[in-house]
Amino acid sequence: MSTMNISLPDTLKSFVDEQVSHGGYGTSSEYVRELIRKDKDRLQLRGLLLAGASSPSAAAADANYFESLRARVHKNNAPPAQA
């Protein structure tokens, strides 16, 4: 595992220390790793949302659409036919 040293103003260092002691983190490194993971997830979600927003429109999600979804779910969850 690589290491990285960062410099923080005293106010941010105090904040990190407080989050570690009250947030269930063992070390400040664990806290920072969690923040980075959450940021990566946020960026991935943002990319997916932007891709979806720029994609062509699909069929309308009307009552018929939802009824067909329900029918598919019921079909897939039905018990196997007896032989």
N, C-alpha and C positions, 0 to 999 in steps of 0.2 A: 504494500500500500504506500502510495506517495504521501508526502507531507506538504503542507502549505502554511506559511505563517502570514497572518494578517494583522494589521494595526487598526485599533479601534480607539475612538475617543472614550474618555472615562465613562461618559453617560451610556454609550452603547455597550461597553464592557460590563457595566453594572446591570444593564438590562439582560444581557446574555446570561450572566451569573444567576440572576433571579429566575430566568426561565429554566435554567438547568436545575436549580434547587427545588422549584415548585412544579416543574413540568414532567418530572419522571425521567429525565435524561441523566446519564451517568457522568458525562463530560460535555464541555462546550463543543467538542468535535462532533459528538452525536447530535447535538442540537443543530449545528450548522449543516451536517449531512442531511438531516430531515428537512431543513429549509430548502436545500438544493433539490432534493427529490420532489418536494411539493412544487417548486418552481418549474422543474422539468415537466411534471404532469400538467401544470397549468398551461405551459407553452404548447404541449402536445394537444390538449383539448382545444386551445385557441386555434391551432392549425386545422384541426378537424372541423371546427365550427366555420372557419373561413372557407374551407373547401366545400362544405355543404352549402353555404350561402351563395357561393359562386357557381354551383352546379345547376344544370337545367332543372326546371320544375318537373315534378312527377305528377302522377294522377292525384286528384283531390282526395283528401282524407275525410270522406263523408260517411254517412251511416252505413252504406253498402260496403265500404272499405273495411270498417271495423267489424261488421258482421262476418265478412269473409275471413278475417283474422281469427275471430272466435271459432268459426267452423273448423279452421285448420288446427287450432289448438285442441279442440275437442277430438278431432280425428286422430291427432298424434298422441293424445293421452288416453285414448280408448283402450280397454283391455284387449289382449289378443283374442282372436276368434277361436272358439273351441272346435276341435276336429272330430 
